Amino acid sequence: MQLKRLELQGYRNYEQLELATGAGVNILIGPNAQGKTNLLEAIHVLALTKSHRTSKDKELICWNQPHARIRAELERKHGPVSLELQISSQGKRAKVNGLEQRKLSGFVGTVNVVLFAPEDLDIVKGAPGVRRRFMDMEIGQVHPGYLHDMQQYQRIMQQRNNYLKATDSSRASQELLDVWNEQLVASGVKMMQKRKNFIVKLQRWAEKIHESITNGAERLTVEYRPSFEIANGSDSQDQSSLFQQFMLKLTQGREQEFRRGTTLVGPHRDDLAFYINGKDVQSFGSQGQQRTTALSLKLAELELMREEIGEYPLLLLDDVLSELDQMRQTQLIETFQSRVQTFITTTGIESVNMSRLKDAAVYHVRQGSVLP
């Protein structure tokens, strides 16, 4: 997969930009607050129709413009693809090869990306919500139906939570609650199954990569932790069994949910755990081990996406090389070199091990303009 051309109009601090990109490594150099990260964000938005930095679409639109538009020309294994995404106060409109997409879920996955930024360390040491977002972003790119299940789940859960907050348990309609429970569980089980399958595959790649980075000294294990314990002897991939257990947990927690006014079990409370040689990395790992775990996960994402879609995604490295020591930086560069089209932002070339890079295209970013 290769991004050949990127055009921005009214996006963040870019009133107008046309950029032809290199097939290999593209390095974007410039001081802070000039627009380097905005470029990477635009590519990310094109992939997922949402930003990794804000949930407010209006922040993506240049202050004096009615809308933001992102256009791209790509080369995929099945041929060239043109994409367009327009963002305005009325919502988003997406086109693939000039044809408007009825649903954004049909647009997501046309271009695939893996983003690695300094805040991705929070996947290891941050709150559970960060890890759920990590799963959702990656699964949604290769399985667009997952996004539909997630949206359904969130909509039903919001309605259910509103009812729990507004109603006393003694006056609640069990029939109405049963309807919501069944709908919630139906969507939630699909999410849980896809998350479990994703983590099993990610674990396989992450273990190999981590072992390579640490010269065989460390074994990384990634564990999916659903919000409720699955009964012994049950396969979490068994939809019928998981449905019954989820329904049971909702029934058992009925009174507590009414007291607290919120849904207490489900994918919105799932988590991940990381272990190195059996030791919890979040609680007991060194900073170096946490960084290596985050790096292993990102490199595993590249391989997992290639496995799922048949080609490598685009790799976006937002000011991350300066966060890695030479050993980890070298491992990262050697992994993507000559295989993955990569976009790197940095404030200075000295933070990049240029001796390891071959034929990198260098661009200078200044106040919303990009020059070679």
Stockholm file with secondary structure:
# STOCKHOLM 1.0

chainA/1-372         MQLKRLELQGYRNYEQLELATGAGVNILIGPNAQGKTNLLEAIHVLALTKSHRTSKDKELICWNQPHARIRAELERKHGPVSLELQISSQGKRAKVNGLEQRKLSGFVGTVNVVLFAPEDLDIVKGAPGVRRRFMDMEIGQVHPGYLHDMQQYQRIMQQRNNYLKATDSSRASQELLDVWNEQLVASGVKMMQKRKNFIVKLQRWAEKIHESITNGAERLTVEYRPSFEIANGSDSQDQSSLFQQFMLKLTQGREQEFRRGTTLVGPHRDDLAFYINGKDVQSFGSQGQQRTTALSLKLAELELMREEIGEYPLLLLDDVLSELDQMRQTQLIETFQSRVQTFITTTGIESVNMSRLKDAAVYHVRQGSVLP
#=GR chainA/1-372 SS CEEEEEEEEEETTEEEEEEECCSSEEEEECCTTSSHHHHHHHHHHHHHSSCSSCSCGGGGBCTTCSEEEEEEEEEETTEEEEEEEEEETTEEEEEETTEECSSGGGTTTSSCEEEECGGGGHHHHSCHHHHHHHHHHHHHHHCHHHHHHHHHHHHHHHHHHHHHHHSCGGGCCHHHHHHHHHHHHHHHHHHHHHHHHHHHHHHHHHHHHHHHHTTTSCCEEEEEECSSCCCTTCCTTCHHHHHHHHHHHHHHTHHHHHHHTSCCSSGGGCEEEEEETTEEHHHHCCHHHHHHHHHHHHHHHHHHHHHHHSSCCEEEEESCGGGSCHHHHHHHHHHHTTTSCEEEEESCGGGSCGGGCCSCEEEEEETTEEEC
#=GC SS_cons         CEEEEEEEEEETTEEEEEEECCSSEEEEECCTTSSHHHHHHHHHHHHHSSCSSCSCGGGGBCTTCSEEEEEEEEEETTEEEEEEEEEETTEEEEEETTEECSSGGGTTTSSCEEEECGGGGHHHHSCHHHHHHHHHHHHHHHCHHHHHHHHHHHHHHHHHHHHHHHSCGGGCCHHHHHHHHHHHHHHHHHHHHHHHHHHHHHHHHHHHHHHHHTTTSCCEEEEEECSSCCCTTCCTTCHHHHHHHHHHHHHHTHHHHHHHTSCCSSGGGCEEEEEETTEEHHHHCCHHHHHHHHHHHHHHHHHHHHHHHSSCCEEEEESCGGGSCHHHHHHHHHHHTTTSCEEEEESCGGGSCGGGCCSCEEEEEETTEEEC
//
